[in-house]
Amino acid sequence: MRNIVGLLRRFQRDEGGAFALIFAVMAIVLIALGGAAVDFTSIEQARTRTQAALDAAALALQPSIYTATTSTLQSEAQALLTTQLADGATTWANCATNNNKAPCVTVGTPVVSTTNGQLSLTANLNVPMNFVTLVGVQQIAAQVVSVATRKKLALEVAMVLDNSGSMYYTMGYNSHINNTSPTRMDTLQSSATCAANILFYGVTTCGASTTGLTANANVKMGLVPFTQFVNVGASNANSGWIDRTGAASITLNNFDNDDNPTTPFTGPIDRIALANSVKYNGTAVGWGGCVEARKNPYDTNDTPPTTGDTLYTPAFAPDEPGNPGSPGSGTTTNSESYYNSYLADSPNSCSYAPPSCTVTYTKTNCSTNSYSNCSSSATVAYSLTVAGVTTTPTSCSFVTNLVTSTTGSTSTGKNKYTTTSTSTYASNRAMQERICKYGTSSNPVSMSTAPAQGSVYGPNGDCPANAVLPLTSTPGSVVSAISLMAAQGGTNITEGAVWGWHVLSPNSPFTSQGAAYSNATSKVMIIMTDGENTIYPLSGTAPAPYNMNYDTFYSAYGYPWNNRLGVVSSSASTLKSVMDSRLTTICTNAKALGISIYTIGVDVADTTDPTGNTALLTSCASQSSYAYFPNTAADLQAAFVAIASQLAALRIAQ
């Protein structure tokens, strides 16, 4: 026992320091070993955060794999990671630039498979150590990998295709029809058919045979041919979403039943029944199936058509004033020009008492029973009678379309002599709005040829012959509908786009409704046009306006005079700008719901505003790379193939 105590006392008195040195060295190791657990936790936390950030980057960038280069994808992924990893205390940087002094991450070269719709990203990160630096380990490297594959199984595509008259031109700026080249419509039909085969059957070239192949059941396509109007199908005449009574305020436009344009027409009006009552060679002309744009803002959204202004108004181009005859020859007595005059303005069926304006001249101090021998100046009074109501206007100079004129005189002795002049008349507006002139065998359509579907004349003026094809999984129906398209009429891209949206929508009016908006279904709209939004107002100086409707043709917005575009104007550029603005609103609203939009502008140099039209279609597309501007037949086909190939890849799941 004494020996142990002695040894302890000697140890206490020892000043050599060897043990202290050993203890200090061991303490460093012990601290490093103990702190390694803390550093390991830091590494795992960094890996977890980086993995989440890399996953988010892969999901965000996967749709761009078909158009962006790998270097662009790499730089964008790097930017996303450094942004998402930064917090209030730590700023992450690219490892190549931070000299290992702070946490850093570097994105490697992405691996892309467009066939599988797959994007693979790898991130290498370095995490500075806090404790194991004591034993010379300054930082620990780690790697995370993220693979994003588009997992939407179902695909719905609406092709919104221009059927305007200029589609009869050949491809190439200002290249009109010739006998050696296919027309724009020919090229469009072959290109759209090729795209349908790629999507339905998975072929990779336009010449590939589809014989024996099974169509992909997860693909649906619809078709929206458009001119100035969109044809929703005459078979929908009795559908609840078609206005047959005048519930929508615009349905009442351009009709009246009292020859007095100053009194509001309150209906009812059944435009389809009216069209069925118009006869050509004893056969009803009937409703062609086109509808007008709904009253704003319903013309730019997908509100279900249930009541009032949400319902769709059947298109009906009214008979315009003048003598009917060959299309385009209608004229009136006041020199205004009207192209769509297909009925007589005053048939026997119109029994309204015509308006009359009476001018009364009175003189006194007459030396004889003669108006000319009166010494006083004449006093003039005016009396206007319309629909049994008499008023006192300041003149009768507004009388046009004179029907009858009578003059009479009376006298009272030699002191007073009165002469009157009464004119019955009908204004151009009243003649155009008369409901009574329709539907009588005594007032048949008077034209050199029948008002065929697609013609700019008659009650179905500019209504395309082929109707919208709702979504279908039957390839033959799509190909057949494409083959029936024909070049005719004007251009209203705005109306085509909104109906493309309706085709994809889960809302009515179509019974073959699109699926609900969700991650399970990709919804895509392809808008193709060879022109720009068009209105055709006449210009002139006498009388002004040259045409009271401010337009040569009736359109989906009625006449500019109806103020459907928010401005009464005879300026084509002013009206076009409103249509362009509404197209932008439609595209914005549709994209907000997850609909991807591709646009194809053919021969934009052949439009009045090439730069503006290019900018409009580019802004409508989901991204700038989704806008194509082909100038040759090969370019147009290549655009459809590129889009269809991208969409075919999007529906592959892993």
C-alpha positions, 0 to 999 in steps of 0.5 A: 500500500505504501508503494502505491501511495509513493508512486502516486506522490512521485507522479504528482511531483513529476514535471516532465510533461510527457503525459500532458503531451500525450493527452493533448494529442489523444484529445484531438483525436477524441474530439475529431472522432466525437465530432465526426457524428456531427459532421456526418449529420451535416453531410446528410442534411446537405445531401437531402437538401441538394436532392430535393433541389435537384429533383425540383430542377429536373421536373422544371426543366424536363419539358425543355429537353426537346428544344434546349441544348444540354449546356443550356439545361446544365446552366439553368439547373446550376442556377436553380440549385444555387438559388434553392440551396441558399438560406439566410446563413449560407450561400451555396456556390459553384465549386469551381469558383468558391475555392472550397471555402463554403458549401458548393455544388456543381451540376454535371452534364445532363443526360437527355433521352427524348425518346423516353421523355427523360432528363437525368441530372447529377450534382456533385457537392462539397461540404466543409467540415467542422470537427474532422478538420482537426485530423486534416479532412477539410471537406467531404464530397458527395453526389446526388442523381435525379431522373425526371420522366414525364408520367402523363399517360393520357394525351388530348390534342386539339388541332385548330386549323385555318380554313380561310380563302388564302389557304388556296395559295401555294406556299411561299410569300405572295405565291398565289395558286398555280398549276404546278405546286400544292396549295397551302391547304394540300400541305396542311392536310398531309402534314396534319394527317402525318401528325395524327399518325405519329400520335396515334400509332407511334410511327416516326415518319410521314410515309410510314404505313399504319396498316396492322398497327393498333392505335394508342387508346390513351390518345385523343384528338379533336379538330377545329377548322375556322374561318371568320366563324367556327361550325359547331354542327347543325345537328346541335340545333336543339342543344340546350347551349344554343340560344333559340329564344333571344336569351343572350342579348347579342341574339337580338342584334340586327332584328326588329319588328316595327320599322322603328330603329330607335325603339329597342327590340326585345324578342323573342327571336329564333334564328334557327327557325328563321334560317329554316324559313328562308327558301331557295328554289323551294328548299329551306336554306337552313342553319349552317351550324356556325355560332357567333362569339359570345358577349365579352368576356365569355368570348375569352373564357370557358364558362359553361353555356347555361343561361343568358349571355353564356349561351351560344348565338346561332350565326345568321347574316341578315339580308342587307338593304338593296335590290337582291341579285347576283352576290355583291351587286346590292345597292341602295338609293343613297349610294351605300353598298351592301354585298349580302342582299339576298331578299326583297326589302318590302315583300307583301308579307311586310304589313308594317305601316311605313313611317311618314314625314310630313312637311307643312308650309303656311302663308297668310295675307294672300291676295288670291287663292294661291300660295304664290300670291301670299305676302307673308313668309312661310312657316314650316312645321314637320310631323313624323309618324312611326308605328303610330307614334307622332313626333315633331322633328326639325326636318325631314331631310333624313328621309331615304329609301322613298316609298311614296310622296304626296302633295296637297294644299288647302286654303282659308279664304284669301288670308291663309294658304297651307301646302303639305308634302308627305313622304313615306319611307324606310331607312336602311337600318329598318330595311335590314332589320325587318323580320317580316321579309323572311320565310315567305314563298313570295320572297325567295332567296334571289341570287344567281346561285344557291347560297352554298355553305362556305359562301360569303353570301346568304344567311350562312355567310362565311360559315365553313362547311365542315364542323368541329370534331370533338375529341375522339380516339378513332384515328379514321375520324380525325383523318377524314375530318382533315381531308374534308377541309376546304379553303374559304372565307376570312380569318378569325384566329381568336374564335378558332383558339377559344373553340380549341380550348372548348374541345379540350375542356371538361366543361360543356358544350361537347358530350365527348368532353376532355378529361379533368385538368390534372397531372394524369392528362396532357392537354395540347392545342396546336394553332395553325394559320396563314394569316391574321385576324381580319375585318373587312370595313369599307372605306369611302367619303360619301356618304359617311360611313360608306356602309352603315354597318362599318363592314363588308361582311358579317362576322362572328362579332356581328357588324362593327356597328353592333359594338361587339368589339368595344369600339364602333369603327371602320378602321381595320387596324383598330378592330384587328387590335381588339381581336388580337388582344382577345386572342392573347387573353384566351391563350393566357387563360388556357395556359393558366389551366395547364394547356400547352399551346403550339403555334404555326404561322405560315408565310407571315410575310404575306400578312399586312403586319408580319412582325406583329403577327409573329409576336402575337403567335409567339406570345400565344405559345407556351414558350417561344420555342413552341412557335413555328414560322414555316415558309415552304411545304417541307418546313410546314410538314417538319413543324407538325412532325416536330410537335407530334414527336415531342407530344408522342414522347410526353405520353411515355411512362417509366 
